[in-house]
């Protein structure tokens, strides 16, 4: 399992207001936008902005970060061997395959790869 990087998850009330701030903060990159389960998402540099219904955001706030890996299947195996509980996945998502894992210390992370 190889970790390629991490993305900070930020829940915002108004995505349209937040995007210009984070685009400038991240060095002028343009937001990549998508929607999932009623939540509007904008990926900008190392930030993943999310806006949507309060009940959906309540769940999303429990995930500390999104971690990019080379292969979610391999990550699933390693996490399980280390005693993590796989909460969801692996499943396909707009960003690649992903899974949500509860670490033994209680932290929750999303792991994602770019494979089809």
Secondary structure, 3 states (H helix, E strand, C coil): CCEEEEEEEEECCCHHHHHHHHHHHCCCCCCEEEEECCEEEEEECCEEEEECCHHHHHHHCCCCEEEEECCHHHHHHHHHHCCCEEEEEEEEECCEEEEEEECCCCCEEEEECCCC
